[in-house]
Amino acid sequence: MTATPDSFVIENATLILPDRIVPGGWLAVSDGRIAEFGEGRAPERGIDLAGDYLLPGLVELHTDHLESHYAPRPKVRWHPLAAVMAYDAQIAAAGITTVFDSLRIGSDFDKGSLGEEVWTLADAIKTAVAEGHVRAEHRTHLRCEISSPDVIDQAERYVAEYPVHMMSLMDHTPGQRQFRDIAVWKTYYSGKNGVGDDAMNALMARRLAMHEANAETHRRRLVEIARARGVVLASHDDATPEHVEEAKTDGVAIAEFPTTIEAARGSHAAGIRVMMGGPNIVRGGSHSGSVAAEAVAREGVLDIISSDYVPASLLMAAFDLPRRVPAISLPEAVATVTRNPALATGLADRGALAAGLRADLVCVHMTGAVPVVRQVWREGRRVA
């Protein structure tokens, strides 16, 4: 094989295959695809990984990280194209080769969302991709706050102007889902916004009124939009059997961050893939009092891991999971951040070390228990 930027051989690697680990393995890439792989001496000399792990490029479905690059402080806005490129560089450096950029639509009740500025970020992503500035493949995940008065207008405008690949149905109303305990909601948002009890009570009253006026009709309309355009649907913060039944009726494919073990069990049993956060696994529990991802994994109902608010947590969680839950093998854990999220969103061409699939690859060196990304390829091209 003649080495070119997207055709080469990797040797002396520990391959993480879908069903086993192959030490001292090799893998050949041709025209950006995996051509073949094997154990022992490579058919020709190539990139020597010195025994480091080689695994598929990570697939990230839900990351809150983009907006923090554009709005790093209250009332501060960074150059949008520069923000997208900085975010993309951090994503690629974490081993993520396919990322669903999470953009919130619908005015956030605590005024934390970008509102109309979402179009600024959408244009910046479009420009960065079109001009070849990005390392990862970028797809769109619209996070839709169903009680917001303007969520339908924004959703309809977005799908008319930009490609959308995934939509999640969110409801952060006090007394609902993640915030069934209103005291938890008050603690979370008062700490986030630094406001007093009177202001929190007024905010809660406004949110409850919006939920009553909008949640049901907006959810139905968003489901219609997703179905009409073949967009993958996700539920968000399901807590009860009723939430699971609603998700089944709506044709939801992914349950993002169920807050109770009952909701996780029900979703998995219904064929809805259960997603939990990487930080939840790495930290040993939820920061907001919801069910621990480790408990979901022990039940055998964890399908997908998302980095949520820390890109590096995706890889860390995958390597930490077998230690926390010995019944889960390393190949099975790696699948939660590669093949499972890819298949859940219709991307059958990536997510595993298998002949014919995209050569989205990550070289990982272990420093103690910490996985360190050393090299990243997307479709055979070195991107980090």
Secondary structure, 3 states (H helix, E strand, C coil): CCCECCEEEEEEEEEECCCCEEEEEEEEEECCEEEEEEECCCCCCCEECCCCEEEECEEEEEECHHHHHHCCCCCCCCCHHHHHHHHHHHHHHCCEEEEEEEEEECCCCCCCCCHHHHHHHHHHHHHHHHCCCCCCEEEEEEEEECCCCCHHHHHHHHHHHCCCCEEEEECCCCCCHHHCCHHHHHHHHHHHHCCCHHHHHHHHHHHHHHHHHHHHHHHHHHHHHHHHHCCEEEEECCCCHHHHHHHHHHCCCEEECCCCHHHHHHHHHCCCEEEEEHHHHHHCCCCCCCCCHHHHHHCCCCCEEECECCCCHHHHHHHHHHHHCCCCCHHHHHHCCCHHHHHHCCCCCCCCCCCCCECCEEEEEEECCEEEEEEEEECCEECC
